[in-house]
């Protein structure tokens, strides 16, 4: 490695992409192309960065498998930063195996951390947790170690383990001070802000208040029967009844929980769950069927009793009932929640993260754009979506592993 290449690499490691470009901007040899690509990514030109890295990989040639693998890892990092979650993960896994075979433990560990970070973003938390347990972070340099701690914090936040998240973010802050990369410091600040931002609303009878993540964690540990409108489930202690795939049942139980222990008239339940303007006999028959299904699902947690006018939800053992809702409710709240992280997302990345079709996500983005809640830049495959003003709430952490957008 010549002196200019070495100096450019050191400048990138120190968080100075312009300094790196000053040293290799006029060079077209493979190492210089790779460094230029990474520098352009740091400066926000993702399209040019990808092109340079692919050009570098071709220039290294088929025999330079180690160098090509490193280019693949750099390209995967750029795709992840651009929230292009559909980037081919098999390429990254193959590159990681090559790095391990050649003894490059540092880049192999970093490649694995990128795989795990993608799993966290798309809600595959169990798989991400297993990956973290198997990953040895000791070979990672300070910048990569900061990314590792951000992954640990992100997973802990989504698991509502706020103490573990605090500890990971403190470790990330310490390692970030060694490299002074503004992007990393900004990401740590955003992650830290989520701990004090409103994450949800709790509704109990006529009372309603905002909760931070540690408040939500405490609520989940209590003996309150929780109708969770963030993750579309009913909770009681360690029991969980998921209803993300049963929107009608969830609509009914949420209405019942909001009025508990009072009853809800049949016409109101029909209007809310079936969107029927007038309740006829077929609607009432369907409501009886859905109530029967709901009773079976909630057996041991609550009873649903018929009254003269409707139905009432009565938790077992005289427990209290609470509805946990998003801080700001919107029919496209799941899309807004993802965009609340301040990053620029592709529609395909949002679709993958939410478990919805890209067409459904695109309709949601178009509706949000009309109301001025989101904006886009770029065209075609390069189009990205952001929030003009990042909402000061953390609903992304309370989204289900997959959404019910469809």
MOGIBEL-V869702 format. One record per residue. N is the residue number from 1. PSI is psi in degrees with one decimal (none if undefined). NEAR is the number of other ideal C-beta (glycine too) atoms within 8 Angstrom. Layout:
((N/PSI/NEAR) (N/PSI/NEAR))
This chain:
((1/123.9/5) (2/172.5/5) (3/-37.7/5) (4/-41.2/10) (5/-43.9/13) (6/-41.9/9) (7/-39.2/9) (8/-40.6/16) (9/-40.2/11) (10/-37.2/8) (11/-41.0/12) (12/-41.8/14) (13/-28.3/9) (14/1.9/9) (15/29.2/11) (16/77.9/8) (17/-33.5/13) (18/-38.4/8) (19/-37.5/10) (20/-44.0/16) (21/-35.8/12) (22/-26.5/6) (23/-26.1/11) (24/9.0/12) (25/-30.1/7) (26/7.3/3) (27/144.9/9) (28/16.0/5) (29/157.1/7) (30/-48.0/10) (31/-37.9/10) (32/-40.0/13) (33/-42.1/15) (34/-43.9/15) (35/-37.7/14) (36/-39.5/14) (37/-45.7/20) (38/-40.0/14) (39/-42.0/15) (40/-36.7/14) (41/-41.9/14) (42/-28.9/10) (43/-0.9/8) (44/-1.9/5) (45/81.4/8) (46/-40.9/12) (47/-48.6/7) (48/-37.8/9) (49/-46.6/14) (50/-43.5/12) (51/-41.8/9) (52/-41.1/13) (53/-39.8/16) (54/-37.6/10) (55/-39.9/10) (56/-42.8/15) (57/-41.4/12) (58/-39.4/7) (59/-31.0/10) (60/-31.3/10) (61/164.4/6) (62/-28.6/4) (63/-24.5/4) (64/64.1/9) (65/-36.3/9) (66/-46.3/10) (67/-40.1/13) (68/-37.6/11) (69/-39.5/16) (70/-37.1/13) (71/-39.1/15) (72/-42.1/13) (73/-42.6/16) (74/-39.4/13) (75/-38.6/14) (76/-39.0/14) (77/-41.4/10) (78/-44.5/14) (79/-40.2/11) (80/-42.0/14) (81/-32.9/9) (82/5.9/10) (83/35.8/13) (84/79.8/10) (85/-5.3/14) (86/2.8/8) (87/137.3/11) (88/107.7/6) (89/-23.4/8) (90/-33.2/6) (91/-41.6/10) (92/-41.9/15) (93/-40.6/9) (94/-40.1/10) (95/-39.7/15) (96/-40.0/14) (97/-40.1/8) (98/-43.6/11) (99/-41.7/16) (100/-40.1/10) (101/-32.5/6) (102/6.2/9) (103/12.7/5) (104/77.2/11) (105/-31.6/9) (106/-53.1/10) (107/-30.3/11) (108/-43.3/12) (109/-38.0/14) (110/-39.4/12) (111/-42.1/14) (112/-36.6/11) (113/-34.3/15) (114/-40.1/13) (115/-43.5/13) (116/-38.7/13) (117/-38.5/13) (118/-41.0/11) (119/-39.0/12) (120/-42.9/14) (121/-33.9/10) (122/6.1/9) (123/12.0/12) (124/71.0/9) (125/-37.9/12) (126/-44.9/6) (127/-39.5/8) (128/-38.8/13) (129/-41.5/9) (130/-38.7/8) (131/-41.0/12) (132/-37.8/11) (133/-31.0/6) (134/-10.9/5) (135/126.9/11) (136/110.6/5) (137/-2.7/9) (138/-33.2/4) (139/-10.4/8) (140/135.7/12) (141/172.2/7) (142/-44.1/10) (143/-46.9/12) (144/-32.9/12) (145/-34.3/11) (146/-43.7/15) (147/-41.5/12) (148/-45.2/12) (149/-31.8/13) (150/-35.5/16) (151/-44.8/14) (152/-44.1/11) (153/-43.3/14) (154/-41.0/11) (155/-42.7/13) (156/-38.8/12) (157/-42.2/16) (158/-24.0/10) (159/-0.2/8) (160/42.4/10) (161/80.2/9) (162/-34.2/12) (163/-43.4/6) (164/-36.4/11) (165/-43.7/14) (166/-47.3/9) (167/-42.5/8) (168/-39.5/13) (169/-33.2/15) (170/-41.7/8) (171/-40.1/9) (172/-39.4/15) (173/-41.4/9) (174/-44.4/8) (175/-32.5/13) (176/-29.1/14) (177/-26.4/7) (178/-28.5/7) (179/-27.3/13) (180/46.9/9) (181/117.1/10) (182/-38.4/7) (183/-41.3/7) (184/-42.7/14) (185/-38.3/10) (186/-38.4/8) (187/-38.1/9) (188/-42.1/14) (189/-41.3/8) (190/-42.9/10) (191/-39.7/15) (192/-36.9/9) (193/-29.8/9) (194/-25.3/12) (195/-26.3/14) (196/1.0/6) (197/152.0/10) (198/128.1/11) (199/-24.3/15) (200/169.7/14) (201/140.7/12) (202/132.0/13) (203/118.0/11) (204/105.2/9) (205/-125.4/4) (206/-3.0/3) (207/144.4/6) (208/133.1/7) (209/157.0/6) (210/146.2/7) (211/142.4/13) (212/173.2/11) (213/-38.3/15) (214/-28.9/8) (215/-39.7/10) (216/-41.5/14) (217/-44.5/11) (218/-37.9/8) (219/-41.1/13) (220/-26.6/9) (221/-10.3/5) (222/178.8/6) (223/24.6/5) (224/138.8/10) (225/116.4/14) (226/123.5/13) (227/103.1/12) (228/100.6/10) (229/-5.2/10) (230/-46.1/12) (231/9.2/9) (232/63.2/12) (233/165.4/11) (234/131.0/15) (235/144.9/11) (236/104.3/12) (237/-123.2/5) (238/-3.8/3) (239/140.4/8) (240/127.0/7) (241/106.2/10) (242/136.2/9) (243/19.6/13) (244/-28.7/13) (245/7.2/6) (246/67.3/7) (247/-34.3/10) (248/-45.5/9) (249/-40.0/12) (250/-39.2/12) (251/-39.6/10) (252/-48.3/15) (253/-30.2/14) (254/-42.3/11) (255/-41.5/13) (256/-41.2/14) (257/-36.3/13) (258/-25.3/8) (259/-11.6/10) (260/140.3/11) (261/5.7/6) (262/164.3/6) (263/166.1/10) (264/127.5/11) (265/148.4/8) (266/-41.2/11) (267/-36.8/7) (268/-41.7/10) (269/-41.8/15) (270/-43.4/13) (271/-38.4/11) (272/-42.8/10) (273/-39.5/12) (274/-7.6/10) (275/34.7/6) (276/129.5/9) (277/-38.6/4) (278/130.8/4) (279/114.4/9) (280/-175.3/7) (281/-33.6/5) (282/-37.9/6) (283/-43.2/11) (284/-37.1/11) (285/-42.0/8) (286/-38.6/9) (287/-41.3/14) (288/-39.8/8) (289/-46.3/8) (290/-37.7/12) (291/-39.7/12) (292/-42.8/8) (293/-41.0/9) (294/-39.7/12) (295/-42.7/10) (296/-40.1/7) (297/-37.1/10) (298/13.0/13) (299/130.1/6) (300/-14.3/5) (301/-42.0/11) (302/160.4/12) (303/152.7/8) (304/110.6/13) (305/140.2/8) (306/139.9/6) (307/-179.5/8) (308/-38.5/2) (309/-23.1/6) (310/-131.4/11) (311/153.4/13) (312/141.8/14) (313/124.3/14) (314/107.2/10) (315/149.1/13) (316/149.9/8) (317/32.2/4) (318/34.4/3) (319/161.1/10) (320/161.9/7) (321/139.6/15) (322/143.8/13) (323/125.4/13) (324/116.4/15) (325/165.8/11) (326/152.8/14) (327/-41.2/10) (328/117.4/9) (329/132.4/5) (330/145.3/8) (331/-19.8/4) (332/30.3/9) (333/-32.5/11) (334/-40.9/12) (335/-44.9/15) (336/-36.9/16) (337/-41.4/12) (338/-43.2/13) (339/-14.0/14) (340/-9.0/13) (341/-2.4/8) (342/-2.6/7) (343/163.4/8) (344/118.6/8) (345/146.4/13) (346/155.9/14) (347/-33.8/12) (348/-36.9/10) (349/-40.7/12) (350/-41.3/17) (351/-41.6/12) (352/-41.8/10) (353/-32.0/12) (354/-5.2/14) (355/29.4/9) (356/167.4/13) (357/152.8/7) (358/-31.7/9) (359/-40.7/6) (360/-44.3/11) (361/-40.1/15) (362/-38.7/9) (363/-42.0/8) (364/-42.6/12) (365/-41.2/14) (366/-41.6/8) (367/-42.1/10) (368/-35.1/12) (369/-38.7/11) (370/-33.5/6) (371/1.6/6) (372/12.5/6) (373/-23.8/9) (374/162.7/13) (375/159.5/9) (376/160.8/10) (377/155.7/7) (378/172.8/7) (379/157.3/4) (380/-134.4/5) (381/-20.2/4) (382/1.4/8) (383/135.8/11) (384/152.4/12) (385/138.5/13) (386/166.2/13) (387/127.5/12) (388/-42.9/7) (389/117.0/4) (390/122.8/8) (391/144.6/9) (392/55.0/6) (393/167.1/11) (394/41.5/12) (395/-21.8/17) (396/-30.2/9) (397/-16.1/11) (398/10.6/12) (399/152.4/14) (400/165.5/12) (401/-29.5/7) (402/153.7/9) (403/168.5/11) (404/28.9/9) (405/-36.1/11) (406/none/6))
